[in-house]
Amino acid sequence: MLGEPMEKLHVGKTEIPHNIFLDHVRELGSSSFRGEHYKLFEHNCNTFSSEVTTFLTGCGIPAHITDLPSNVLRTPFGQMIRAAVENIKVNPASRSDQNI
């Protein structure tokens, strides 16, 4: 749908067992990464990816990725869309019965 990624990065290997990883992701989903905490420019999928990558490997994702939203905001287009985008609320229905 969106085509090939522009960049693929090897971020390391992990020794974290699958069940520990799933517990961690569930905890994130019920705390700091609940839907209502999502903010496109400050607390987004890149933030989540970096936190999970840090948990798994000890290293986050590179700053040139995590800084993309703030880089967009420094452009005239970013300033133009900021107010409209910040007013979008994300609050998905509770899916506590969902299996990961």
C-alpha positions as CSV (number, residue, x, y, z in Angstrom):
1,M,0.0,0.0,0.0
2,L,2.7,2.5,1.0
3,G,5.5,0.8,-0.9
4,E,8.9,-0.2,0.3
5,P,10.5,1.5,3.4
6,M,13.0,4.1,2.7
7,E,15.4,2.6,5.2
8,K,15.7,-0.6,7.2
9,L,18.0,-0.7,10.2
10,H,19.4,-3.6,12.2
11,V,19.1,-2.6,15.8
12,G,20.5,-5.6,17.4
13,K,19.6,-8.9,19.0
14,T,17.7,-9.7,22.1
15,E,17.8,-12.4,24.8
16,I,14.4,-11.3,26.2
17,P,12.0,-14.3,26.2
18,H,8.9,-13.9,24.2
19,N,6.6,-14.1,27.2
20,I,8.5,-11.3,29.0
21,F,8.3,-9.2,25.9
22,L,4.6,-9.7,25.7
23,D,4.2,-8.8,29.3
24,H,6.1,-5.6,28.7
25,V,4.1,-4.6,25.7
26,R,0.8,-5.3,27.6
27,E,2.1,-3.1,30.4
28,L,3.0,-0.3,28.0
29,G,-0.5,-0.6,26.4
30,S,-2.2,-0.3,29.8
31,S,-0.1,2.6,31.0
32,S,2.1,5.1,29.0
33,F,0.9,4.0,25.6
34,R,-2.9,3.9,26.1
35,G,-4.7,5.4,23.2
36,E,-5.6,8.6,25.0
37,H,-1.9,9.3,25.5
38,Y,-1.1,9.3,21.8
39,K,0.1,12.7,20.4
40,L,1.2,12.7,16.8
41,F,4.1,15.1,17.3
42,E,5.3,14.1,20.8
43,H,4.2,10.6,21.8
44,N,3.7,8.4,18.8
45,C,4.6,5.2,17.0
46,N,8.3,6.3,16.9
47,T,8.3,6.8,20.6
48,F,6.7,3.4,21.1
49,S,9.2,1.7,18.7
50,S,12.1,3.4,20.5
51,E,10.9,2.3,23.9
52,V,10.4,-1.3,22.8
53,T,13.7,-1.4,21.0
54,T,15.5,-0.1,24.1
55,F,13.8,-2.8,26.2
56,L,14.8,-5.5,23.7
57,T,18.3,-4.5,22.8
58,G,19.4,-1.7,25.1
59,C,19.5,0.8,22.2
60,G,16.7,3.0,21.0
61,I,16.0,3.8,17.4
62,P,18.1,6.6,15.8
63,A,17.3,10.2,16.5
64,H,16.8,11.0,12.8
65,I,13.7,8.8,13.1
66,T,12.4,9.9,16.5
67,D,13.0,13.6,15.6
68,L,10.9,13.4,12.4
69,P,7.8,15.0,14.0
70,S,9.7,17.9,15.5
71,N,11.5,18.4,12.2
72,V,8.1,18.6,10.4
73,L,6.9,21.1,13.0
74,R,9.8,23.4,12.1
75,T,8.6,23.7,8.6
76,P,5.9,26.2,7.4
77,F,3.7,23.2,6.5
78,G,4.2,21.7,10.0
79,Q,3.1,25.0,11.6
80,M,0.1,25.2,9.3
81,I,-1.2,21.7,10.3
82,R,-0.1,21.6,13.9
83,A,-3.4,23.0,15.4
84,A,-5.6,20.8,13.3
85,V,-3.7,17.7,14.1
86,E,-3.3,18.4,17.8
87,N,-7.1,18.6,18.1
88,I,-7.5,15.0,16.8
89,K,-8.4,12.8,19.7
90,V,-7.4,9.1,19.7
91,N,-9.3,7.0,22.2
92,P,-9.8,3.5,20.9
93,A,-12.3,1.2,22.7
94,S,-10.9,-0.9,25.4
95,R,-9.8,-4.3,24.1
96,S,-8.5,-5.9,27.2
97,D,-9.7,-9.3,25.9
98,Q,-7.4,-9.0,22.9
99,N,-4.6,-11.5,22.6
100,I,-1.3,-10.3,21.5
